[in-house]
Amino acid sequence: MTRHYSFCVCSVLQEPRNIFLHDRDRHVRIGDFGLACKDILMDGHKSSSSPATDSSHTTGVGTFVYAAPEQLRGSHYDSKSDMYSIGVLALELFQPFGTEMERVGTLGDLREGKIPDSFCQRWPDLSKNIMKLTSKEPAVRPTATELLQSELFCSKDIVIHGLQRRVEEQEEEIMQLRRQISRLQSSDSSESVKS
């Protein structure tokens, strides 16, 4: 008999220092279960797509930056709160910070629904998903299954096509910049001749 296990990890655990890449395949491992909610494994007959709504989640602990708004209010929270934390983590993992102050400011802005423009330009699909994941409304946040089915986890062929399109766009931009440089150089040389 095969049992299907699913788990809902408390937001308490979701911060970069508790996430590890393991083995050559870089499997994700989560550490520091000291504050984890009890009954992590749900019985096999519970659906993995239905949110964990039991009251076993720890209330009022964890790191403020990663906590969902409903968690900070002390309201009941579930797997959608964990999805909020994943959104914060995604921004933090893909956005380099020069200082701790910059990190705090950017993650504070995220709580207000703002992502740096440079991040949105570089990672448009990820930005869109981070905005959904960090929505103040839990109902707007995708489930883990929905996130795994999003464009973030698409097939190799789709990724290759997207990268090819990006290269073509960059080549076109390079050509435009070369034309501008050429025009500027020719206008400089014509002004030099006049003087």
N, C-alpha and C positions, 0 to 999 in steps of 0.2 A: 504494500500500500504506500503510495507516494503522498506526502503532505506538502502543501504549498505554504510557505511561511512568508510573512510580510512584516515589516516593522515600521514604526514611526519613531524617529529619533528626536528626542527633545531638542529644542532650539539651544538649550544650554550647551550642547556638545558642539554646535556648529560654529566654529571659529577656526581660522587657519592653523593654529597650533595643534588642533585636535584632528586634523585630516592628514593622512599619510599616503604616499604612492608606494606601492609594494611590488616587488618582483620586476622582472624585465618588461612585463606587459603593463606595468603601471596601474595595477588594480588599486582602487581607492579603498582605504581602510580608515575607520573612525576609531579614535582612541579616547581615553578619559571618560569611562562610563560611571565615574563616581557619583555624578549627579543625574544619571539617566533615569528616565521614568521606568516604573516597574512594568512587568508584563510586556516586555518588548516584543516577544513573539506572540502573534495572534493565532488562534486555532485555525487549522487548515480550511474550515468551512466558511470563514469570514472572507469576504472579497477584498483583494488587495487594492481594488480601485475605490472602495468606499473609505471615507475618512475615518480615522480612529477617533471615536468620540467619547471613549470612556474617560473617567476623571483621573486616570493614573498619571497624567502629565504633572510635572513639578511646577508649582506656581511661585512666581516671585523670585526666581533665581536665574542666573545666567548673566550674559554680558549685554548691556543696554543696546549697544550698536547693532547687534544681531537679532534682538527681540522684536517680534511683530507688535504693532500697536495694541492689539487686543490682549497680548501677553502683558504689556506694560500697564494696561488699565486693570489688570488682575481679573479680566474676564476669562471665561472658559475658552480654551484654544485647542486646536487639533493639528492634523498634518498640514493644513494650509499655513499655519504659523511656521512650521519647518520650511515650507516653500519660500516664505518671506526671507528667512535666514539664508537660504541658498541664493536668493537674488543678491543679497548684500555681499555674500562670499564671492559670487561671480564678478561683481564690480571690483572688489578688492583684489582678486587674483589677476585680473586682466589690466588693471590701472596702476601704473607705477606711481609711487608717491616719493617726493623728494624729502619731505619732512613728516613728522607725526602730526604737526598742525595741519598740513595739507590733507592728510588722510582723514583726520577728524572733520575738517570742513567739507570734504567731498562726500563722506558718508553721512554727515548731517544734512547736506543738500539732497542726498538720495531719499532721506526720510520725508523730504518735502516734495518729492517727485521730480527732482532735477538730476540729470546726468551731464557731465562735461561734454560740450560740443565736440571736442577732439575725440572723445571716446565713441560718441555716436557715429562720427564719420568713419572711424576705423573699424568699428564693430557694429554695424547697423542691426543685424539680426539679433545679436546678443543684447544690444541696448533695448530693443523692443521687448524681448523676453524679460530682461531685468525690470523694466517698468511694470510689466504684468505681475512678476513675482513679488515686487515690493509695493503693490497697490495697498492702500489703506483698507480696502474692502476685501476680506478673505474670499468672497465669491468670485472676484475677478482673477485671483491667482490660479494658475494652472495646477493640476495635480501632477504628481511625479510621472505618471503614465503619459499625460498630455505633453509634458515637457520633453520626455524621451521621444515622442512622435513629432516634435517640432522640427523646423528647418535647422536647428542647432545640431541635430543628430541625423542628418540625412546621409544618403549613400555616397560612396566614393565618387561615382560619376557626376553627381550633382555638385559636389565640392570641387572637382576638377573643372567643370564647366564654369562655376562661379569664379574660380581663380583665373581661368583663361579670359573671362570677361573683364576682370579687374586689370589684367596685364594689358589687354587691348585699350582700355580706358587710359591707363598710365602712358602707353605708347602715344596715344593721341594727344595727351597733355604735354608730353615731351616735344612732340612736333610743333604744337602751338607755341610753346616757350622758345623753341629754336627760331620760329618765324618772328616772334617779338624781338628776340636778341638781334636777329639779322636786320630788322627794320630800325632798331635803335642804333646799331653800328653804321648803317647806311646814312641815317640822319645825322649822326655825329661826324661822319666823314664829309658829308655835303656842307655842313656848317664850318668845318675846318678849311675847306676849299674857299668859302666865301670870305674868311678872315684873312 
